[in-house]
Each structure stands twice: as C-alpha cells, then as structure tokens.
C-alpha cells in the first residue's frame, strides 16, 4: 500500500491518502508473468516432443539405412533422455 502526504493550505496539518496496490497495472503484470511462464513450459514440452518423435522415426529405420546415415554417431548430438541404466534403476 502506498501513502501520499499532502500539506493542508494553512501548512499545519497533513492529509494521508491511501491507494490500493491491487490496481489494473498489477493485475496485468501478474497475468503477463503467468502467461510467459506457461508459454515457456509449452515451448519446452513441444521441443522435447519433437526430439522424441525424431528419435522414434530414426530408430525405426532399417539397419542398412542407419548405417548409411551414420546413426550411432548422430546419437551423440541429439539431446534427450540419458540411456544410462544406473539412472533408470534409481528412478524405479
């Protein structure tokens, strides 16, 4: 809450005026912060979904095509879920 002080015309007394901080500007900033957080999460989810779909398509290709495109080497450059079995066992 903000306080604004004003002097009386005679200079002896002061008047306090209280204004609420829950104004439209604060509501808009709260909404924009919420919207940006939701947007970030949707973008992250969309990116991970595209990576998983790409992995699924590449892993479903026949062996001779995987060999031609060098798939085992491509795996190092694709981000995604770690294939460490120790981490998988700890998660269960």
Backbone bond lengths (Angstrom), bond angles and torsions (degrees), N, CA, C in turn:
res aa  C-N    CA-C-N  psi(-1)  N-CA   C-N-CA  omega(-1)  CA-C   N-CA-C  phi
1 X - - - 1.438 - - 1.522 107.23 -
2 X 1.306 117.30 136.20 1.459 120.76 179.27 1.517 109.90 -101.98
3 X 1.311 115.41 150.86 1.460 121.50 -179.85 1.523 107.83 -120.34
4 X 1.309 115.58 129.46 1.456 120.55 176.43 1.522 108.20 -116.58
5 X 1.320 116.58 127.85 1.472 121.36 -179.79 1.528 109.25 -105.77
6 X 1.317 114.40 138.25 1.455 120.25 176.59 1.521 108.06 -131.31
7 X 1.308 115.51 143.59 1.466 119.75 177.13 1.520 109.59 -83.70
8 X 1.322 114.97 143.80 1.462 120.21 175.68 1.528 108.18 -72.74
9 X 1.328 117.13 159.99 1.470 120.00 -179.65 1.530 112.95 -58.06
10 X 1.332 117.39 -30.94 1.465 118.11 -179.35 1.531 111.56 -85.54
11 X 1.325 118.66 -7.02 1.449 121.59 175.66 1.507 114.88 83.53
12 X 1.332 119.59 -1.46 1.467 121.50 -175.54 1.525 113.16 -92.46
13 X 1.295 117.47 -39.35 1.464 120.32 -173.70 1.528 109.94 -111.12
14 X 1.292 114.82 160.52 1.465 119.60 175.64 1.525 108.98 -124.68
15 X 1.283 115.42 147.65 1.459 122.08 -178.89 1.524 107.92 -111.10
16 X 1.328 116.33 130.58 1.459 120.73 177.06 1.520 109.10 -98.87
17 X 1.303 115.69 132.14 1.457 120.47 177.19 1.532 107.28 -122.51
18 X 1.322 116.17 124.66 1.457 121.36 -179.20 1.525 108.93 -101.74
19 X 1.334 115.09 133.00 1.461 119.90 175.40 1.519 108.79 -119.64
20 X 1.275 115.91 142.07 1.458 121.61 -178.22 1.524 110.21 -75.93
21 X 1.332 116.75 142.28 1.463 120.66 178.07 1.516 112.01 -88.67
22 X 1.312 117.67 -7.08 1.464 119.51 178.98 1.520 109.75 -88.83
23 X 1.305 115.24 56.78 1.460 120.23 -178.77 1.519 109.99 -87.70
24 X 1.291 114.91 -178.56 1.462 120.63 -178.83 1.524 110.50 -63.74
25 X 1.319 117.71 -36.82 1.465 120.65 -179.34 1.521 110.93 -61.67
26 X 1.329 117.55 -41.98 1.461 120.23 179.37 1.518 111.17 -68.35
27 X 1.314 117.06 -36.91 1.466 120.13 177.91 1.521 109.87 -65.16
28 X 1.317 117.30 -39.51 1.458 120.25 178.75 1.520 111.09 -66.82
29 X 1.327 117.87 -41.16 1.461 119.67 -179.80 1.524 110.61 -67.15
30 X 1.326 117.79 -36.96 1.467 120.60 176.80 1.523 109.97 -63.92
31 X 1.330 116.34 -44.21 1.462 120.36 -179.74 1.522 111.01 -64.62
32 X 1.332 117.70 -41.48 1.457 120.63 179.36 1.524 111.51 -65.10
33 X 1.328 117.19 -38.72 1.466 120.26 177.15 1.522 110.46 -65.00
34 X 1.320 116.84 -43.36 1.464 121.27 178.12 1.523 110.54 -63.08
35 X 1.321 116.54 -44.59 1.463 121.57 -179.40 1.526 111.07 -62.53
36 X 1.332 117.63 -42.79 1.468 119.89 -179.25 1.527 111.04 -66.63
37 X 1.334 117.45 -36.43 1.469 120.50 177.45 1.526 110.84 -66.01
38 X 1.318 117.33 -43.15 1.470 120.94 177.78 1.525 109.90 -63.88
39 X 1.309 116.96 -41.36 1.460 120.97 -179.89 1.532 110.96 -63.23
40 X 1.332 118.01 -41.54 1.466 121.18 177.89 1.519 111.22 -61.88
41 X 1.330 116.59 -43.28 1.467 119.81 -179.16 1.523 111.54 -66.88
42 X 1.320 117.59 -37.93 1.464 120.64 178.34 1.526 110.24 -66.56
43 X 1.328 117.42 -40.95 1.459 120.42 178.42 1.521 111.21 -63.92
44 X 1.336 117.70 -41.50 1.467 121.10 178.28 1.521 110.44 -64.45
45 X 1.326 116.92 -43.02 1.464 120.92 178.91 1.526 110.47 -63.15
46 X 1.316 117.05 -42.59 1.460 121.62 -179.82 1.529 110.91 -63.87
47 X 1.330 117.01 -42.23 1.465 120.98 179.23 1.527 110.72 -63.07
48 X 1.328 117.27 -47.16 1.463 120.28 179.35 1.520 111.10 -63.20
49 X 1.300 117.19 -36.07 1.468 120.77 178.39 1.528 111.00 -65.04
50 X 1.350 116.92 -41.63 1.468 120.11 177.73 1.523 111.36 -64.36
51 X 1.337 117.14 -40.33 1.463 120.68 179.31 1.522 110.21 -64.30
52 X 1.334 117.09 -45.41 1.465 120.14 179.48 1.525 111.16 -62.68
53 X 1.324 117.05 -41.20 1.463 120.45 179.15 1.530 110.34 -64.20
54 X 1.338 117.48 -41.33 1.463 120.79 178.68 1.521 111.01 -63.23
55 X 1.328 116.28 -43.74 1.470 120.01 177.66 1.521 110.82 -60.33
56 X 1.319 116.74 -44.47 1.461 121.07 -178.12 1.529 110.59 -61.76
57 X 1.336 116.83 -42.17 1.463 120.47 179.79 1.524 110.52 -67.06
58 X 1.337 117.02 -45.09 1.461 119.66 -179.67 1.526 111.97 -64.39
59 X 1.322 117.05 -40.56 1.460 119.75 -178.39 1.524 112.34 -72.29
60 X 1.325 118.04 -16.62 1.462 120.04 178.94 1.528 112.47 -88.84
61 X 1.330 117.36 -4.84 1.464 120.07 179.02 1.528 110.68 -71.18
62 X 1.332 117.63 153.56 1.469 120.59 177.23 1.536 111.60 -64.12
63 X 1.328 115.85 157.59 1.466 121.66 -175.95 1.526 112.70 -58.88
64 X 1.335 118.18 -41.15 1.465 119.25 -176.39 1.533 111.19 -66.83
65 X 1.315 117.83 -32.10 1.469 120.12 177.00 1.526 110.03 -74.07
66 X 1.319 117.24 -39.80 1.469 120.13 176.64 1.525 110.25 -59.82
67 X 1.334 116.47 -40.16 1.461 120.22 178.99 1.530 110.46 -65.76
68 X 1.336 117.13 -40.09 1.469 121.09 -179.32 1.527 112.17 -64.88
69 X 1.309 117.43 -38.26 1.474 119.63 -178.02 1.521 112.11 -89.56
70 X 1.330 117.42 -3.59 1.464 120.48 178.84 1.510 112.62 70.84
71 X 1.321 117.05 42.98 1.462 121.77 -175.09 1.525 114.79 -56.06
72 X 1.330 120.83 -42.17 1.479 116.63 -179.97 1.524 112.72 -58.80
73 X 1.324 118.69 -30.87 1.464 121.12 178.59 1.523 111.65 -78.42
74 X 1.312 117.65 -29.94 1.461 121.63 179.45 1.522 110.18 -68.49
75 X 1.325 117.01 -30.55 1.462 121.94 -177.74 1.526 112.12 -57.40
76 X 1.327 117.01 -31.66 1.462 120.19 -179.24 1.525 111.98 -68.20
77 X 1.330 117.49 -25.62 1.459 120.29 -176.04 1.517 113.84 -93.69
78 X 1.310 117.90 -14.81 1.461 119.78 -179.00 1.523 110.54 -86.39
79 X 1.330 117.84 125.50 1.467 118.64 175.09 1.516 109.85 -73.30
80 X 1.290 115.83 154.95 1.458 118.25 177.79 1.512 111.07 166.05
81 X 1.303 115.39 -161.73 1.452 121.64 -178.02 1.523 109.24 -73.59
82 X 1.312 116.50 131.97 1.460 120.85 178.49 1.521 109.84 -65.56
83 X 1.320 115.91 138.97 1.454 120.40 -178.70 1.527 110.93 -98.05
84 X 1.312 116.81 31.69 1.453 122.23 178.55 1.524 108.60 -80.40
85 X 1.320 117.58 120.95 1.465 120.36 -176.67 1.520 111.77 -69.66
86 X 1.327 117.63 -28.25 1.468 119.99 178.87 1.529 110.07 -64.81
87 X 1.337 117.29 -41.86 1.465 120.36 177.80 1.517 110.77 -66.11
88 X 1.328 116.86 -37.31 1.461 120.68 179.91 1.524 110.44 -64.76
89 X 1.316 117.55 -41.91 1.465 120.90 -179.01 1.525 111.24 -68.55
90 X 1.349 116.72 -35.76 1.471 119.34 178.32 1.520 111.24 -66.69
91 X 1.322 117.28 -33.32 1.459 121.45 -178.18 1.516 112.96 -69.88
92 X 1.330 117.96 -20.61 1.465 120.02 -177.61 1.458 111.84 -87.42
